Amino acid sequence: MSIVGVIQIAVTLLLVFATAAPLGGYVFRVMEGERTLLSAIGRPVERAFYRLAGVEEGREQSWVAYAMSMLAFGVAGFLSLYVLQRLQNVLPLNPQGFDGVAPDLAFNTSLSFITNTNWQNYSGETTMSHLTQMLGLTVHNFLSAATGLATAFALIRAFSRAESKTLGNFWVDMTRATLYLLLPMAAPVSLALVALGVPQTLQGALDASTLEGAKQIISIGPVASQEAIKQLGTNGGGFFNANSAHPFENPSAWSNILEIWALLVIPFATVFAFGRAVLDQRQGRAIAIAMSIVLAAGVFAAYWAEAAGNPLLTEIGVDPAPGNMEGKEMRFGVAMTALFAAATTGTSTGAVNAMHDSFTPIGGLVPLFNMLLGCISPGGVGAGLYGSLILVVIAVFVAGLMVGRTPEYLGKKIEAREMKLAMLAILVYPLTVLGFSAASLMLKTGLDSLGNAGPHGLSEIIYAFASTTANNGSAFAGLNGNTQWFNATLGVAMFLGRFAYVVPVLALAGSFAGKKKISASSGTFPTHGLLFVGLLLGVIVVLYLLQYFPALALGPVVEHFLMQAGKTF
Amino acid sequence: MSKQHPAAGLMDWPILKGAARDAFIKLDPRRLAKNPVIFVTEVVSVVVTGFFIRDALGHTGAAGFTGQIAAWLWFTVLFANFAEAVAEGRGKAQADALRRTRTETLAKRLIDPLGKSDMKHVIQGVSAIDLKIGDVVLVEAGDIIPCDGDIVEGVASVNESAITGESAPVIRESGGDRSAVTGGTTVLSDWIKVRVTAEPGSTFIDRMIALVEGAQRQKTPNELALSILLSGLTIIFLIVCVTLWPLAAYSGATLSVSVLIALLVCLIPTTIGGLLSAIGIAGMDRLIRFNVIATSGRAVEAAGDVDTLLLDKTGTITFGNRMADEFIPVGDVVERELAEAVSLASLGDETPEGRSIVALAQMRYDIRAPALQAAGGVVGSANAAMTVVPFSAQTRISGLDIDGRALRKGAVDAVIARIGGAGAKIPYDFRGAVERISRSGGTPLAVAENDRLLGVVYLKDIVKPGIKERFAALRAMGIKTVMVTGDNPITAAAIAGEAGVDDFIAQATPEDKLAYIRKEQQGGRLIAMCGDGSNDAPALAQADVGVAMQTGTQAAREAGNMVDLDSDPTKLIEIVAIGKQLLMTRGALTTFSIANDVAKYFAIIPALFVAAYPELDAMNVMRLASSQSAILSAVIFNALIIVALIPLALRGVRYRPVGAAALLQRNLFIYGVGGLMAPFVGIKLIDLAVRALHLA
């Protein structure tokens, strides 16, 4: 670890925090329908959309209606994306003449993009036509992020309102999130990326002759526009298979900083918007601090592990000075790779600027654990906040009793119904991640996909299901996911990770919204101080350590000890 | 401070013996099904026992180990049952005492209570069990009152020791706030006619027995929510353990089902799962020891959440009687002269006010009764030199005529009127003194000798000593105190200031109380109050915690959700503390239970996989002797910790009246961090013992 590396990390994070707080105010105003700078241009467009879709702007929905709207929107998105992929060979904008996508892969990819996962069992540049990339994938990069933000606001309103039957209007929330937040932010970020050297064209691949005279096909396309929303919307689905490690997606150290900023800023802003909505900025700040600590701990654990290098490689004569550089880009270095890895898995982005598979065991444990936590540091757009709030509810419930009152959060009592819904959401993860991992390990088809034997192979499978369930989408390269078994199970994991989680969250929102707001006193459990931050972190670590201790022990942890003992598989 | 019945000792032998027996009876899976965590433990205990039998028959050599695991799993279940049984046992002893009062009584039912016919006085002997609501029964001296009811006619002294434990008889009469009688109590003198208000089997005593015994115990809302959390965790750990099998197989380790089950039982929250119902029962039991009966566990929980306490001034905050606090002489009178005069004037005044004047004179100026007696014989005698003038509502004056001196004390305007009205000579500083007393919330009492004003006595509502500190403690807990009084706003404000309450309702009517409760509840606060009169009933019902006084009316007792058998309104403060203690104990043990699991992983996971990956021995931070002893030690710790925590579960976590933040910090440290650390030490010690005894 070096001072320069630490400074790089610190400066990037400071940039995020400095912009996230004011952006949070903006997010709040946008989602609550207040006037903003962009209202003059946006308002007519917004109204036109409502007229077109027959949406009554002022008509709010109950949690059931809100959830049904979201599910219907998801189903429609899934079907249209599936058809688009299957028929891309007969549709326009296919300069490279790609075939229609295979059914199981199209199933997996559709689920992947509507759930904000962007798990890619394919190489974008050799599978998807420009039309599929732009009309299908890029559009869903916006919409899946907007869905996350809408859900988060449904839950935010549950806490900011008292005795309310409604949570807002899904269609209005979607429109506002896209129109006033995601589109206006994606445009300048795209342009900045273009300025930093990212291609943006509708051309097909370039044919080039190398110095040795060999022929090389260089894929280009509308990269910058997809790149911007890929990061801002915490999507992570790259134009190229190599994702942000590819020089056309992420050409320089500067673009790397911009991309890290873009993937962290909206999730943090949402947390600040929450503080504003509940009229107590300290509440948002406490959650943001807890998220930052998880993020920073991950960054530095990964940085430390990667900078320490791999003793096995040192033994065979590799210079240990730059750290473990296997699978990393020289232009980013170990520090900014560690930050990117922790940030992309702390959010539900899943973009990579290095191959996580090549990390040291502890370095690889960081992204894996981040995703097992459900991506909450600071989490996907919207998803990070609602994921964290579920954990807050559980932390407050367990420890809140210790102040001698029935637990309440922001004046809302946490009772049997809320506990039931929170536990339902929590259960999705171990059921999906451990269940599918165990099933894959018992099947020959599962084991055949492994790139490595031994504990690393176990990590690959657990990583894949953690990544899809958490709707992250980053891959521990090495596992061949494009098989019928994995296309299907990973697809189902993505679906459950999103919808089986969000429906209880919305039900929880409905339940909290209907409750009275109990006024706070000095006897009330404090949820804004550092004590609460510590408590929340303790609950998160213990709760998740207990779920994944055996799996992690048999994966990265034992691999770490084996590496130190000089054993390989 | 309220009286408290001695707690049944934690080591009360008969209770422990009964509990040990009940622990086995409670193994019935139909009973255990209500407690998912312990139910799961029982099911897997059966499975491991099956493996033990298989191993024993097959002479595999593993039988010793499997047998020990099975035994400790059963102990885990039994210890949990035992904890519940001990808690119940403490309540049962009280229930038995109550049940003895519920003997077969013969009721004297009036055939025609309305007296429409000539059968007006005819009574019919029926068994108490056959009484119906609305029947009227006659109860005479020596009879046991057959049923709960309201007195419609008559007045009697009643021995209520069966329910209150207080042997002094109380007066019950028709009309007013003393008309309710409780079945099982005994009429000592006179007779009453009682209208039955409760079906036999659902009377006050029946309900008390059921509550004390826990027979009708239903999970309280918070207990239910906690059970859901615990069930959720149980499901999570089931998933973890089931999926561990293929993970282990992939890693080259073969795990036996018994070992996986041992891991499962260590992980699922057996500690809190086993103690949860004991905590709830013990909470009710603590209330009962304070002589308060809650009609539901829900009410006890609500008590912990209370934000605002509505307290009656009289009897709760003040002693209830105004007392002399100061003698203020006027004109050229000296204080001693005034004291002597008013002391004489009060000689025949047996009211607390009068007695307090005599007491103050004695204390301040050593003016003693014997000296007064020497001046002229016995008070109230026919001695011509000395005539007591008793207080009358018309004159509002009382006093004493002695040796031609007419000593009078009374309401200021009445005394002035007596000495000459508007034309009377009033010293210049008299008005000032009167005004000062009124302004500070006291009552001025003018004193005159013949037609000369001597001064003023400052009568004051005396705030109970120590009450201000208690209110300060409540404020630290985040609880607002509101004083309810019939006094005028000036008096109320003065006493409120002196007692340190946060708010007061002056000249309060029952409607005011109800309105205040509604207003507070609208603001999202929970209210507790106590009351006894029928006019309190609506407010008692509206309050989140309504404590009715046992001496109160039937209506009040029905409206409240707790009954205080001692009829002591200050108990509200203890009730809140008991509610908080109940919730804290639950939270503390849940936190402790979950935090424990981390250490158990460090014991078991290396033990399971060290054969496949010898490098994992690095995780064996406790340096446990062998794989088998590690697993066994974790299971033993898991079982023993339940027993070790039974006293805490029954006694409750100590409640300190400090703010929530300080309380959280303290408990989080003790039960969270402590829960993380304790098992590392415990498992290591057990491992040493296991090795020393060659158990594994």
Interface residues (C-beta under 8 A of the other chain):
Chain A: A162 I394 F397 V398 A399 G400 L401 M402 V403 G404 R405 T406 P407 G411 I414 E415 A416 E418 M419 K420 M423 I426 L427 P430 L431 L434 G435 S437 A438 A439 L441 M442 L447 P455 G457 L458 K516 K517 I518 S519 S521 S522 G523 T524 F525 P526 G529 L531 L535 G538 V542 L543 L545 L546 Q547 F549 P550 A551 A553 L554 V557 V558 F561 L562 Q564 A565 K567
Chain B: P221 N222 L224 A225 L226 I228 L229 S231 G232 I235 I236 F237 I239 V240 V242 T243 L244 W245 P246 L247 A248 A249 Y250 S251 L267 E301 G304 D305 D307 R475 A476 M477 G478 I479 K480 G523 G524 R525 L526 G579 K580 Q581 L583 M584 R586 G587 A588 T590 T591 I594 A595 D597 V598 Y601 I605 F609 Y613 E615 L616 A618 M619 Y655 G659 A660 A661 L663 L664 Q665 N667 L668 Y671 G672 L676
